[in-house]
């Protein structure tokens, strides 16, 4: 067995321990209590395991089976040691943070891959009982949740190189969050019994003018990332954005051109609510179909729910793309595993009244505290007029100490600079 084979076995063991932790939370809490009560013993166990793992990876002695006969009830020690050791070994042997391993544990599959940078400080890092405190160099993501798939997508070479250059510059990422206060709504005329489906905007030329102004403003402010809100650009205007990106000079690396109801093919009956992530040339990188329709007392969004959450593994970090209600950490009908996925970035086009924005802020703050997620949530007011009390959205990110920072979006203040 080669050194690479031995490291692959250790990687699979790390994933199995992580999965075990999610299903044995009582045992995890007990181990955390033991660590706090006797930190010296924890440190000694850590040092001993590190030394034995080094001998195993170098020459295979002791064997992994012999290693596993060590102290029982030390899963968190194993997790922390493997997380740090595999980070260093993987860089030495492959240098590729984007390679992933699929591991099956008790009937559930997980994807594991290196973070491009170790997880920075978080609020939960200072609190006992959070297993992510012991996994700061890897992403381990479930491949399915509540029957829906989770998939990790690799960016094309041109986008990967552009984002590597952005990271190498060590400057904040400039993010532009758009919204349209032009009073133009989706055409909801086909809405019997409050069932809402739209195929067009009520005033296409008016929204085209608002879109042109937003793109010019984002270009003038030298934005790296542009995110526009839910149900704001119909497919025709989205294509105009793609052509603009191809033909114009601009600094954008990634663009989310809002979302809209559309039929994926000629045979589709009920539409999807679809958003896309584009690169700076207008090429489609990710697609996301809204998984949880809007459903209030008087509005019932009639769409075919999506069945997959796509993640983009970039040098900037792991990027998640979702729409509005998908971003609620807890919902009476559904819950996406945001804390298990733990993305570095979440792009969330939204259309909701102020109550919905507050719910999004709750999710964004919890993700900052847990895993340092940077959330960009531009919001389109359902009426399009932004009367007093409505919200244009917000950005939320961790500061240098891991504390949550939130910036409400206003027409006069749409650009936020976020440290990575």
Residue, then its C-alpha position, 0 to 999 in steps of 0.5 A: x500500500x502506497x502513502x497515497x493509499x494510506x492517506x485516502x484510508x485516513x480521509x475515509x475514516x475522517x468522514x466516517x467520524x464526522x458522520x458518526x458525530x452527527x448521529x451521536x450528539x450525546x456522545x459528542x457532548x460527553x467527549x467535549x465535557x471530558x476535554x474541558x474537564x481535563x485539557x492536559x489529557x486531551x492534549x496528550x492524546x492528541x500528541x500521541x495520535x499525531x505521532x502514530x499517524x505520522x509513522x503510519x503515513x510514512x511506512x504503514x507501521x503501526x497499521x490503521x487497524x492497530x491505531x484504531x485499537x487506541x483509546x475508546x471514546x476519542x472520536x473528537x481527538x481523531x477528527x481534529x488530528x486527521x483534519x490537520x494532518x490530512x490538510x498538510x499531507x494532501x498539499x504535499x502529495x497532490x497540491x489540489x484542494x478540489x479533489x473530493x472523496x465520496x464516503x458512505x456511512x450507515x447508508x448515507x453518502x458524504x463528499x469530502x474535500x479540502x478548504x482553500x483556506x482553513x476556516x477562520x475564527x467563528x463565535x462557536x469556536x469559543x464555545x464547547x459542543x460544536x463539532x465544527x471546532x474540530x474540522x477547520x481544514x475540510x468541507x464534508x457535505x452530505x450528498x443528499x438531504x430530505x430526498x434532495x441531492x447536493x452536488x459540488x461543481x468545479x468552476x471552469x479554468x478561466x473563472x478559477x484563475x480569475x478568482x485565484x488572482x482576486x484571492x492573491x490580491x488580498x483585498x476585500x471582495x466588492x459585492x454589488x446587491x441590486x434591486x429595482x424600485x421602478x414599481x414594475x412587477x411580474x405579470x401575475x394576471x394568471x392567478x386564479x384562487x391566488x395561485x401565482x405564475x408569471x411569464x413576463x414583466x408588466x413593463x419590459x422596457x422600464x425594467x430594461x432601463x433599470x437593469x442598464x443603470x444597475x450594471x453601469x453602477x456596478x461597473x463604476x464601483x468596480x464590483x467583483x460579484x453582482x447579485x440581482x433579486x428574485x423574479x426581477x429579470x425575465x429570460x429575455x433580459x437575462x440573455x441581454x445580461x449575458x450579451x452585455x457581459x460578453x461585449x462590455x469591459x467590466x471587472x465582474x467575476x460572478x453575476x447572478x441575474x436574478x430569477x424568473x419563472x420559466x419552462x425548462x423545455x417545450x414539454x414542461x407544464x408547470x414552470x420552475x423558478x430558476x436562477x443562474x450563476x454566470x461567470x464574467x463572460x456570461x457563461x452559465x456556471x450553476x443553475x438552481x431551481x427554487x425548492x420551496x415555493x412562496x406560500x402565504x395566506x393569499x399568495x401561492x407560488x405555482x412552480x415545480x420545486x427543484x430537487x438539487x442544491x448545487x455548490x461551486x468549489x472555487x478558490x474564493x471558497x465554497x459558493x451556494x446558490x439558492x432562492x429566497x425561502x430556500x434560505x430559511x434555516x428552519x421552516x415548518x415544512x422543510x429544512x435545507x441543511x445549511x449548517x451541515x453544508x457550511x458554505x463560505x458564500x451564499x448568493x440568495x436572490x429574494x422577493x419577500x416583505x420585511x418579515x421574510x428579510x428578517x427570517x433571512x437575516x436570522x439564518x445568515x447570522x447563525x451561519x456566520x456564528x457557525x461556519x463564517x458564511x458570507x451571505x448576499x441577499x438582494x431583495x425585490x419588494x413584491x410591489x416594486x415600490x419599496x414603501x416605508x418599512x420594506x427592505x432592499x436586502x442585506x449582506x452579512x459576513x464575519x469580521x476579523x474576530x468572527x463576529x457577525x457584520x450586517x449591512x442593509x442595502x439602500x439605493x445609495x449604498x449597494x456595494x459592500x466590501x467583504x474580507x476573505 
